[in-house]
Amino acid sequence: MTSSSPASPPAFPEPPAPPRALGPKADKDTVRRHNLSLVLRAVHDEGEITRAQVAARVGLTRAAVSSLVEQLLEGGFLAESGKTFSGQAGRPGTVLKVARTGVAGLGIEINIDYVTVCVVDLAGTDRVRLTEHLDNRDVPPADVLHRAARIAVRATESAAEQQLRLVGAQLALPGLVSGGTVRQAPNLGWSRVAVEGLLAQALAALLPGRRALPVGADNEANLAALAELWCAGPGAPRSFLYLSGEVGVGGALVVDGRLLRGAHGFAGEIGHVVARADGPPCRCGARGCLEQYAGQLALLRNAGIDENAGVPGVALLERRAAAGDPAALAALRTAGERLGIVLSGVVNMLDPEAVVLGGIYRGLAPWLAPVVEDELAARVVSGLWAAGSGRLRPSSLAGDAARGAAALVVREVLADPVAYAPAP
């Protein structure tokens, strides 16, 4: 995009804070780092843009922008596209874009029955994606993290072949994650697991002699919601409830482009909202949790499919539903009803702009969504959630936790490119 018209909301909506005043002599390094981030983000958000257009967007002089652009070109963050744009008065300007080589982020999603690893470049494009279907339930956490690290090493090697330089890794997990530790992940059988340290150790053991990657960790639904926010493209809502359907059921609430994390970082555990007080026991210790009706195991079991069949089982459920199989349709109706009941309470309380169905719910949306919409229409007091309102929607193809994890690393680069510049 090379128009100088007002820009759409940036794909990464949390800009770095402006530098604090440091007395009469401003900290020039802090100001320059802030301005480098502004320029890099402007190019990232527009896709293609000239120096003059960057200056108009960020409010700096053309001379200042040219100096900043040269530093970003030298650091490998930007590239010149080879195009020129002459839509404004004066000499044609060379069009800038973010570099296709150089810095990249590594995302690792560990779920109950699979591990996915994703590498995303500075433009937010998937460059490597590897998935292995593994049963991670009740396996020692160190063993699961070592498995994930081995897959990550393969992704690292593929990224290097594409001249990408990984600068950080982010881990997505189905549980309560805080301070680098999984506090509880009932479906994995994990409690108080220091996942960041264990993954860092596993990567260091498999990549001896290489500089250690910084490792972070977060809840998988949070990261999938961020992927939906940042990568879904034009028209994506900026305030929505993301529902992640897997073996467990996770949720994340995005309000005006920001995650609502709660007081302790544990907001969004919608899978453990009670859907029926006298329902079946859940691995969390309660009874009648939503995931006992709408989680992957419940869906497959109620449809007469082996509940341990994993992804192939979900694909079989889709095929049977499409063929009109009564057991499959009944299982989806039961799940949709319970989802709708729980979601109506959340919508009444929090008033999101939309509810996004992710994970296995994306493929099952043709059968789930009409039932959920009926419940929402009947129970949401605002009257805004009638069938056909468009407020209940399947996630985009971009909305997955591994991509969100990798994109979070990229966002950190955009916020402070100097911290990720190659060593001289």
Buried (B, 14 or more C-beta within 10 A) or exposed (E): EBEBEEBEEBBBBEEBEEBEEEEEEEBEEEEBBBBBBBBBBBBBBBBBBBBBBBBBBBEBEBEBBBBBBEBBBEBBBBBEBEBEBEEBEEEEBBBBBBBBBBBBBBBBBBBBBBBBBBBBBBBBBBBBBBBEEBEBBEBEBBEBBBBBBBBBBBBBEBBEEEEBEBBBBBBBBBBBBBEBBBBBBBBBBBBEBBBBBBBBBBBBEBBEEEEEBEBBBBBBBBBBBBBBBBBBEEEBBBBBBBBBBBBBBBBBBBBEBBBBBEEEBBBBBBBBBBBBEEBEEBBBEBBBBBBBBBBBBBBBBBBBBEBEBBEEBBEBBBEBBEEEBEBBBEBBBBBBBBBBBBBBEBBBEEEBBBBBBBBBBBBBBEBBBBBBBBBBBEBBEEEEBEEEBEBBBBBBEBBBBBBBBBBBBBBBBBBBBBEBBEEE
